[in-house]
């Protein structure tokens, strides 16, 4: 390895997948210098076409130190580049192809219900993300993050907004901010403005991708609707106290398992528990999954750089 680690990041254009890859790459970059080449496969149809596109985009770049990607559309191209260059490849999330084709798979533990399929599979607490554990000596204020109906959860505005009302009323001297998401039903913002004039509302389309990490870093407590699995893990990664706002579950499955495990492990508190005690405890442990995985990768392939 030279003075910096050359990382090829395969991207399918989906913000959630990009968030995971960059979370890992940035965590590696906090340990040593990295050079990142982004290989854009968005809009390219079919695995063979994506493989050819990846080969064209990396022609003349030399040999990387690591190939990283997330999302089904990146898998064949990732394997092809790794085989061509003799470079380790790291896939995030459970791949649609056999795990044995990748050098390392970083898979959320709630997706491994049948057990860990091999030594190259590392369970993670949720998907990796770019949010860093905040070291701010003082944190203040509350943050509310709203999702919306999904394949796993429904939506009941009355129940969710009543919960928000009880939570904010219990902390009358605390400032509150709220943002929604693309899935939040139309009309919810108007209800929030009418019922909670003391809550500062930030529509999601008016925020950039730096807004949420910055808000999380300074918030003392964060309440997230249970359907918003990504925002739950981002909130936990920040080190804030995290509560779960009630939304109806449609079915049990991997998302429900993941949420139940967080509660069992003392990382997040359901609204029902808070309503009985009035207490939102801090997480039982710090969640620094991107940093943990970055350290594991360097120990495995570049121990001299740790």
N, C-alpha and C positions, 0 to 999 in steps of 0.2 A: 504494500500500500504506500502511496506517495504521501505528501503532507496533508491531503484531504481525501476523504472517502467519496468516490464517485458513485452516486445512486441514480439508477434509472427508475423513474416513477411512471407506471402505466396508468393512464386515466381514461375512464369511459364517459366523462362529462357529467356524472351524477354528483351533486354537491356532497351528499352523505358519504359516498365512497371516497371522494377527495379529502374530506375531513379526516377520515380514518388514516389514509396514507400519509397525509401531511402531519398528523399527530405523531405517528411513529418517526417519520423523517426528522421532524423538528426536535424530538426527544433525543435522537442520535446526534443531531447537531449541537445539542447542549453538552455533549461529551467530547466531541472532536469536530474539526472542520469538515464540512461536507460540500460537495458540488452536486447539484440536482439537475438532471435532464428530464423534462416532462415529455412523455410520449403520448400524444393525444390520439385516442382511438374513437372519440365521440363522432357519431355520424357514419362510421365505417361499418358496413353490414357484412356479417358472416365471419366465422373464425379464420378462414384462409385469407380473406381480404385484410383482416386486422393483423394477421401475422406478417403479411407482405408489407403492410403500412409500417409496422414496427421495425422491420428490417430496413426499410428505406430511411426512416427517421433517425436510425442509429448508425447508419453507414458513415464510417470515418471517425466515429467517436472513441474508438479504442475499446478497451475492456473495462467494464464497470466493476465496482466492488460489491454491489448489491443490486438486485432487481426487486422492486416492490410494487404491489398492485392490489386493488380491491374491486370486486364486481365480476360477474360471470364473463362479461365481454373482454376482460383482460387476460383470462386464464391461459388460453392457447398461445397467445403472443408472449406472455410471460415465460411459459415453459420453453418456447422456441428460442427466445433470447438467452435464457439461462443455459440451455444446451449448447447453443452456438458459441457462447463466450466462456463456458465453464465457470459461471458465476452463481453463487447461491441466490435462490429466489424465495421471497417471503410473501405469502398471500394472507390477506386479512379477511376474516369471516370464513365460514365453512364453505369450501369450494364445491362447485357442481361436479368437478372431475375428482378422481380418487386422490386422497391426501398424499399418497405415496409418490405422486408425480412432482410434488413440491418439496423443497428443502426444509421449509418451516411453515406451519399453518398457525396463525394466531386467531383462535376461534372463541367467541363468547361461550361461556360454560353452559348457558341455557340452550345452546344449539347442540350440545353433546349429550343428549338424554340417554343415548345408547352406550355411553362410555367413550373413553379416549381411544381412537382407532390406531394410534401409533406413537412412537417416540418423537416424531417430528411435529406433533400436535401439542400446542401449549394453550390450555384454557385461559381465558381472560374474563375479568368481571366486566361484562358489557363490551361494547365495541370501543375501540380506541378513539380518541378525539384530541383536539388541539388545546383544550382547556388545561391550564397549569394550576397546580395546587397553590393557592395564594398565601404568601408569607406576610401579608399586611398585618401589622400589630393590632390594628383596630378595624373592625368591620361593623357596619351599621345599615339599618334599613332592611326592608323585605322586598322580595321579587316574586312575582307570580308569572308562571309560564303556562300558557294554554295551548293544547293541541286541538283535537277534534275527532269526529267519527273516523273509524278505521276498520280494517278487517277483523280486528280483535276486540274493539270497544265501540260502544255506542256513545250517545251524548244526551245529557239531561241538564239543560241550562239552569233550571230551578235548583237542583241539588248542588251543582258545582258553585253557582253564584251565592247560594245561601252559605255554603262552607267558607267561601272567601269573605263574606260579610262577618261571620263569627270570628274568623282568624284576625281580620284587621281591627274589629271592635275590641278584641282582647289586648291589642297593642296600640292604643289610641295615640301615643306619643311618637310612634315610629313612622318614618316615611315609607311609602310603598310605590313600587313601579310594576307595570304589567305589560307584557307583550303577548301577542297571539301568534298563530301560524297559518299557513295556507289552508289547513284543514278546519280551522275554526269556523263554525257556521255563521252565515250572514245574520246580522242583527245582534250578535253577542256584544260587539263593541258599543252599540247604542245602549244596551242594557247596562253595561258597566259604567258608561259615562253618567247615566241617569241615577244609578243606585250608589255609585262610589265616586263622588266628585273629588275625594281626597286621594284617589289613586291616580298616579301619573301614567297615562296610557301611551304606549309606543307601538303603533301598527307595524307589523313585521316587514311590510314592503318599504317602510321608511328607515329601516335599520340595515347596516352593512354587517359583514360576517365578523367584524371586530367588536361589534356592540355587545353581544352576549358574553363573551369571555371577560370583557372589561367590567360589565355589570356584576357578573358572578364573583369576580375577584374582590369586590367591595361590599357585597351583600352579606348580612349576618344570617339570614334565613331565606330559603327558597321553597316555594310551593309549586309543584308541577302536577298537571293532570296525569293520571296513571297511564293513559294511552301513549304519552310522549316519551318513549323509552330512551331515545337518543338524548333528549334534554335532561332526563333524570340522571344519566351517567355523566353528562357534562357538569351538572350541578354538583354531583358527588366529587368529581375530579377537582373542583374548585376548593373543596374543603368546607363549604358552607353546611349549615344544618339543613336537612332536606325533608320536606313533608310531601305526602302524596294526596292530591285532591281527588275526590271520588268521581268516577265516571263508570257507567255500567259495563261489565264484561260481557262479551258475546259468547266467548268460548274459553276453555282452558287450552294451554299449549305452551310453546316455548317462551312467548312474551310474558304470559302469566307466571310461568315457573321462575323466570328471571326476576320479576317484581317480588314474588313471594320470598325468594331467596334473599333479596336485599333486606326485606323486613326481618326475616329470621336472623340474619347476620348483624342486625342492629345498625345498618347503614342508612335506612330511610324509615320514616314514621308515617303510617296511614293516618288520615284525618280522624278516623274513628278512635284511634288510640289517643291522639292529641285531645280530642273532645272530652275524653274521660279524665285526663290528667292535667291538661292545660300546659303541658311541657313538650317542647320540641328539642330532644337531646342532640348533641353533636354526633357525627358518625362514629361508630365503634373503632374505626381505623381509617387512616388516610388512604385514599384511592389514587394511586399514581401508576396506573397500568401502562401507559405509554412509556414512562421512564423505566419501569420494570422490564418491559419487553426490549427496549433499546439496550439495556445493560446485558440482557440475556444474549442478544444477537452479537454484541461486541465480544462477550466472553466466549461465544462459540466459534466465531470466525476471525476476530481481530483482538485477541486478548492483550496484545502489546499496546493497544490504543485506549484501553479502559482507564 
